[in-house]
C-alpha cells in the first residue's frame, strides 16, 4: 500500500478511526486503541493507500473485498486523532464491479492514479476524482500459479524506476506465501507492464495455525520489507496478527529489482483479536497505519511504530531477487510530485 509524506505528523498518534461503509455513520474509538471502520461483514478493510493530509486530518483510500453487486468496493477514510473517523464510499465506474479487492497502491509520480489488486490476480488501474473511482484499464499479474490467492501489492520508485511486489498469501504450515517482485510500468496502451519476475518463499514465525503468511506488504524508506500475517479461524474468529520484518527490496539505477527474504524473520509486533490486512508505512517516520478485516465484527484501524530501523542491526537474508523502498514519495525517492490530498466533501 502507498503512503505520502504529508501524513507524517498525524499518524504518530496511536489509533485511526473510520465509519461503516453502508450508512457512513461515525463509529467511536475502541478502548484498546483500535477504532472501528464499521460494523458487519461488508465494512472490513482489505487494503489502504494514504493520500495526504489537510486541515489536521489524514486521508486515505480503502478497499473492501466485497463480492455482491452494489456493495462498496472503494471508500475515502478521514482520520483525526482523538476523534471518530469517517468513511465515505466512492462510486465504481468504467467497468464491472470487481470481486474481492485485496490491495490498493498510489501510482508514484501521479496525483490521482492508483492500482488495486483482486484476490485472483487481476490488476485495476484507477483514476480517483471526487466521489468516483474510474477504471482506466485491467490486466492480470504475471506468473499466476494454480491456487494463488493474493492479498498484497506494493509499488515503489527509486532512481526514476518503478517496481511492484506482491504475494500469494499462503495457508498454514503446508503452504508458505510466495512473494514475487518485478520492474513495473505502463505501456503505451495504459496497461500494467511487468518485467522479469523474482520469486521467494516466506513463512511467518507468528501467528500459527490457520495462518495467512502474507496478508499485506509494505516497504520502508530504507527498503525493508514488512509483511502483515494473520490467522483466521472463521467469520467469528478468533483472529491473531503480527507485523514481521521479512527482508528487503531494492531497485537499481538500471531498473533491476532485487528481492531478499530473511532467514529468521523478526516479529515486530503482535496484535491479538484482529485480522490485519493492511499495513502502510508512513515515509520519514516509524509509524504504520494498520487496517483489519475482522469479518462479522467489521473493520478497524490503528497505528503502530514498526517502520523504523530494523532491530539487531544488519541481518543476513536468503538470496531471492529484490529489495525495495516503499513509497515513491518517501525519503530518498526520486519521483515527484507526491499525490496531493484529495478534497473533502
C-alpha positions as CSV (number, residue, x, y, z in Angstrom):
1,X,0.0,0.0,0.0
2,X,1.3,3.6,-0.5
3,X,2.0,6.4,1.9
4,X,2.5,10.1,1.5
5,X,4.9,12.3,3.4
6,X,2.1,14.8,4.1
7,X,0.6,12.3,6.5
8,X,3.7,12.0,8.7
9,X,2.8,14.0,11.8
10,X,-0.7,13.0,12.2
11,X,-0.2,9.2,12.4
12,X,2.4,9.3,15.2
13,X,-0.6,9.5,17.5
14,X,-2.0,5.9,18.0
15,X,-5.2,4.9,16.5
16,X,-7.2,5.6,13.4
17,X,-10.9,5.5,13.1
18,X,-13.4,5.0,10.4
19,X,-17.1,4.6,9.9
20,X,-19.2,2.0,8.3
21,X,-19.3,1.7,4.5
22,X,-23.0,1.5,4.4
23,X,-24.7,4.4,6.2
24,X,-21.5,6.4,6.8
25,X,-22.2,6.9,10.5
26,X,-19.2,7.8,12.6
27,X,-18.0,4.9,14.9
28,X,-16.4,5.7,18.3
29,X,-12.9,4.5,19.1
30,X,-12.3,1.2,20.9
31,X,-10.7,1.2,24.4
32,X,-7.7,-0.7,23.2
33,X,-6.6,1.8,20.6
34,X,-8.3,0.1,17.7
35,X,-11.1,2.2,16.1
36,X,-13.9,0.7,14.1
37,X,-14.3,1.2,10.4
38,X,-17.8,-0.1,10.5
39,X,-20.0,-2.9,11.8
40,X,-20.6,-6.1,9.8
41,X,-19.1,-8.3,7.1
42,X,-19.1,-5.7,4.3
43,X,-17.1,-3.0,6.2
44,X,-13.7,-4.7,6.6
45,X,-10.5,-3.0,5.3
46,X,-8.6,-5.3,2.9
47,X,-6.1,-2.7,1.8
48,X,-5.4,1.1,2.1
49,X,-3.4,3.8,0.4
50,X,-2.7,7.1,2.2
51,X,-3.4,10.1,0.1
52,X,-2.5,13.2,2.1
53,X,-3.2,15.5,5.0
54,X,-5.2,18.7,5.2
55,X,-6.8,20.7,8.0
56,X,-5.4,18.4,10.7
57,X,-6.9,15.2,9.1
58,X,-5.3,12.3,7.4
59,X,-6.9,11.0,4.2
60,X,-6.7,7.5,2.7
61,X,-8.4,5.3,0.2
62,X,-9.5,1.9,1.5
63,X,-10.6,-1.1,-0.5
64,X,-13.0,-3.8,0.6
65,X,-13.2,-7.5,-0.5
66,X,-17.0,-7.4,-1.2
67,X,-18.3,-9.6,-3.9
68,X,-22.0,-8.9,-4.4
69,X,-23.4,-6.3,-6.8
70,X,-24.0,-2.9,-5.1
71,X,-21.7,-3.5,-2.2
72,X,-19.0,-0.9,-1.6
73,X,-15.5,-1.5,-3.1
74,X,-13.6,1.7,-2.5
75,X,-14.0,4.4,0.1
76,X,-12.4,7.6,1.4
77,X,-11.2,7.4,5.0
78,X,-10.7,10.6,7.0
79,X,-8.8,10.2,10.3
80,X,-8.4,12.7,13.0
81,X,-6.5,11.7,16.2
82,X,-8.8,11.5,19.2
83,X,-12.0,11.8,17.1
84,X,-14.2,9.4,15.3
85,X,-13.1,8.9,11.7
86,X,-15.5,8.9,8.7
87,X,-15.7,6.6,5.7
88,X,-17.3,7.8,2.6
89,X,-18.0,5.2,-0.1
90,X,-16.9,6.0,-3.7
91,X,-18.8,5.0,-6.8
92,X,-17.2,2.5,-9.1
93,X,-17.3,3.3,-12.8
94,X,-15.7,2.4,-16.1
95,X,-16.1,-1.4,-15.8
96,X,-17.8,-4.2,-13.9
97,X,-17.6,-4.2,-10.2
98,X,-14.6,-6.2,-9.1
99,X,-14.8,-9.3,-6.9
100,X,-12.6,-9.5,-3.8
101,X,-10.4,-6.4,-3.9
102,X,-7.5,-7.0,-1.6
103,X,-4.9,-4.2,-2.0
104,X,-4.5,-0.7,-3.3
105,X,-1.4,1.5,-4.1
106,X,-0.9,5.0,-5.3
107,X,1.0,5.2,-8.6
108,X,4.3,7.0,-8.0
109,X,4.5,10.3,-9.8
110,X,0.8,10.8,-10.1
111,X,-1.7,12.8,-8.1
112,X,-4.9,10.7,-8.7
113,X,-4.0,7.3,-10.0
114,X,-3.9,4.0,-8.2
115,X,-3.6,0.3,-8.8
116,X,-5.9,-2.1,-7.0
117,X,-5.5,-5.9,-6.9
118,X,-8.2,-8.6,-6.7
119,X,-7.6,-11.9,-5.0
120,X,-7.3,-13.9,-8.2
121,X,-4.7,-11.6,-9.6
122,X,-6.5,-9.0,-11.7
123,X,-4.9,-5.5,-11.5
124,X,-7.1,-2.5,-11.9
125,X,-5.6,0.9,-12.9
126,X,-7.9,3.5,-11.3
127,X,-8.3,7.3,-11.5
128,X,-9.9,8.7,-8.4
129,X,-11.6,12.1,-8.6
130,X,-14.3,13.5,-6.3
131,X,-16.6,10.7,-5.3
132,X,-15.7,8.3,-8.1
133,X,-13.1,5.6,-8.8
134,X,-12.9,5.1,-12.6
135,X,-11.3,2.0,-14.2
136,X,-8.7,3.0,-16.8
137,X,-7.5,-0.5,-17.5
138,X,-7.4,-4.0,-16.2
139,X,-4.7,-6.6,-16.7
140,X,-3.5,-9.8,-14.9
141,X,-0.5,-10.2,-12.7
142,X,2.3,-12.2,-14.3
143,X,3.3,-15.7,-13.1
144,X,0.0,-16.6,-11.6
145,X,0.2,-20.1,-10.2
146,X,-2.6,-22.6,-9.6
147,X,-4.2,-21.9,-6.2
148,X,-2.7,-18.5,-5.7
149,X,-4.8,-16.2,-3.6
150,X,-3.5,-12.6,-3.4
151,X,-3.9,-10.2,-0.6
152,X,-1.0,-7.8,-1.0
153,X,0.6,-5.4,-3.5
154,X,3.0,-2.6,-3.1
155,X,4.7,-0.2,-5.6
156,X,7.9,1.6,-5.1
157,X,10.1,4.0,-7.1
158,X,13.9,4.5,-7.0
159,X,16.2,6.3,-9.4
160,X,13.1,7.1,-11.6
161,X,12.3,3.4,-11.9
162,X,9.2,1.7,-10.5
163,X,8.9,-1.8,-9.1
164,X,6.0,-3.9,-7.8
165,X,6.0,-6.6,-5.1
166,X,3.0,-8.9,-4.4
167,X,2.3,-12.2,-2.7
168,X,0.1,-15.2,-2.7
169,X,-1.0,-15.3,1.0
170,X,-0.1,-18.9,1.7
171,X,-2.0,-21.1,4.1
172,X,-1.0,-22.9,7.3
173,X,2.2,-25.0,7.7
174,X,2.0,-26.7,4.3
175,X,1.8,-23.6,2.1
176,X,4.2,-20.7,2.6
177,X,3.5,-17.3,1.0
178,X,5.0,-16.9,-2.4
179,X,6.5,-13.4,-2.9
180,X,7.1,-12.0,-6.4
181,X,8.7,-8.7,-7.5
182,X,9.3,-7.2,-10.9
183,X,10.0,-3.9,-12.6
184,X,6.7,-2.1,-13.2
185,X,5.4,0.4,-15.7
186,X,2.5,1.2,-18.0
187,X,2.8,0.5,-21.7
188,X,1.7,2.9,-24.5
189,X,-1.9,1.5,-24.2
190,X,-2.0,2.2,-20.5
191,X,-1.8,-1.4,-19.5
192,X,0.2,-2.6,-16.4
193,X,3.6,-3.9,-17.7
194,X,5.7,-6.2,-15.5
195,X,9.4,-7.0,-16.2
196,X,11.3,-10.2,-15.2
197,X,9.7,-11.7,-12.1
198,X,11.8,-12.6,-9.0
199,X,10.3,-15.1,-6.5
200,X,10.9,-16.0,-2.9
201,X,9.0,-18.1,-0.3
202,X,8.1,-16.7,3.1
203,X,6.8,-18.3,6.3
204,X,5.8,-16.1,9.2
205,X,7.0,-17.1,12.7
206,X,3.8,-15.8,14.2
207,X,0.8,-16.4,14.3
208,X,0.4,-20.1,13.8
209,X,-2.5,-22.5,13.0
210,X,-4.8,-21.3,10.2
211,X,-2.3,-18.6,9.2
212,X,-2.1,-16.4,6.1
213,X,1.7,-15.9,5.9
214,X,1.3,-12.6,3.9
215,X,-1.9,-10.6,4.4
216,X,-0.2,-7.3,3.3
217,X,3.2,-5.9,2.3
218,X,4.8,-2.5,3.0
219,X,8.3,-1.3,2.1
220,X,10.1,1.3,4.3
221,X,12.1,4.3,3.1
222,X,15.3,2.2,3.6
223,X,13.9,-0.8,1.6
224,X,12.9,-3.1,4.4
225,X,10.1,-5.4,3.5
226,X,7.4,-5.5,6.2
227,X,4.7,-8.2,6.0
228,X,1.4,-8.5,7.8
229,X,0.5,-12.0,8.8
230,X,-2.8,-13.1,10.2
231,X,-4.7,-16.2,11.5
232,X,-8.3,-16.7,10.6
233,X,-10.4,-19.4,12.3
234,X,-13.6,-18.3,10.7
235,X,-16.0,-15.4,10.3
236,X,-16.3,-15.0,14.1
237,X,-12.6,-15.6,14.8
238,X,-10.7,-15.8,16.9
239,X,-8.2,-13.7,15.0
240,X,-4.5,-13.0,15.6
241,X,-1.9,-11.0,13.7
242,X,1.6,-9.7,13.5
243,X,3.8,-7.4,11.5
244,X,7.1,-9.1,10.5
245,X,10.4,-7.7,9.3
246,X,10.7,-10.1,6.4
247,X,13.6,-8.9,4.2
248,X,14.5,-6.2,1.7
249,X,13.5,-4.9,-1.7
250,X,15.6,-2.7,-4.0
251,X,15.7,-1.1,-7.4
252,X,19.0,-0.4,-9.1
253,X,19.7,2.6,-11.3
254,X,19.3,0.4,-14.3
255,X,15.9,-0.8,-13.1
256,X,16.9,-4.2,-11.9
257,X,14.8,-5.5,-8.9
258,X,16.3,-7.4,-6.1
259,X,14.3,-9.3,-3.5
260,X,15.7,-10.9,-0.4
261,X,13.8,-12.8,2.3
262,X,15.2,-13.0,5.8
263,X,16.4,-16.5,7.1
264,X,14.9,-15.6,10.5
265,X,12.1,-13.1,10.1
266,X,11.7,-10.7,13.1
267,X,8.2,-10.3,14.6
268,X,7.9,-6.6,15.3
269,X,4.5,-6.5,17.0
270,X,1.7,-8.9,17.7
271,X,-2.0,-7.9,17.6
272,X,-4.3,-10.4,19.2
273,X,-8.0,-10.3,18.4
274,X,-7.7,-8.7,14.9
275,X,-7.0,-9.9,11.4
276,X,-4.7,-7.3,9.9
277,X,-5.0,-7.0,6.1
278,X,-3.5,-3.5,5.6
279,X,0.0,-2.3,6.6
280,X,1.2,1.1,5.4
281,X,4.5,2.7,6.5
282,X,4.4,6.5,6.7
283,X,7.5,7.8,5.0
284,X,10.0,9.5,7.2
285,X,8.6,8.0,10.4
286,X,8.5,4.8,12.3
287,X,4.7,4.7,12.1
288,X,2.5,2.3,10.1
289,X,-1.3,2.6,9.7
290,X,-2.9,-0.8,10.1
291,X,-6.3,-1.9,8.9
292,X,-8.2,-5.1,9.7
293,X,-11.0,-7.2,8.2
294,X,-12.5,-8.9,11.2
295,X,-15.3,-10.4,9.2
296,X,-18.6,-10.4,11.1
297,X,-17.0,-7.8,13.6
298,X,-16.3,-5.4,10.7
299,X,-13.1,-3.4,10.1
300,X,-10.9,-1.4,12.3
301,X,-7.8,0.8,12.2
302,X,-4.9,1.6,14.4
303,X,-1.3,2.7,14.2
304,X,2.0,1.3,15.5
305,X,5.7,2.2,15.5
306,X,7.1,-0.7,13.4
307,X,8.7,1.0,10.4
308,X,11.9,2.4,11.9
309,X,15.4,1.0,11.8
310,X,15.4,-2.8,11.9
311,X,16.3,-4.3,15.2
312,X,19.5,-6.1,15.9
313,X,21.5,-4.3,13.1
314,X,22.0,-5.7,9.6
315,X,20.6,-9.2,9.2
316,X,21.6,-11.9,6.7
317,X,18.9,-12.6,4.2
318,X,18.2,-15.6,2.0
319,X,19.0,-14.6,-1.6
320,X,16.0,-14.3,-3.8
321,X,15.8,-11.3,-6.0
322,X,14.5,-7.9,-4.8
323,X,14.6,-5.2,-2.2
324,X,12.6,-2.0,-2.3
325,X,11.6,1.2,-0.8
326,X,8.0,1.6,0.0
327,X,6.7,4.9,-1.1
328,X,7.8,6.9,-4.1
329,X,7.0,10.0,-2.1
330,X,9.1,8.9,0.9
331,X,12.6,9.8,1.8
332,X,15.1,9.1,-0.9
333,X,12.5,8.8,-3.6
334,X,13.2,10.3,-7.0
335,X,9.8,10.6,-8.5
336,X,7.7,13.7,-7.9
337,X,5.3,15.1,-7.3
338,X,3.6,13.3,-4.4
339,X,-0.1,12.8,-4.7
340,X,-1.9,15.7,-3.2
341,X,-4.6,15.3,-0.6
342,X,-8.0,14.7,-2.1
343,X,-10.6,17.4,-1.4
344,X,-13.0,16.6,1.3
345,X,-16.7,16.8,0.5
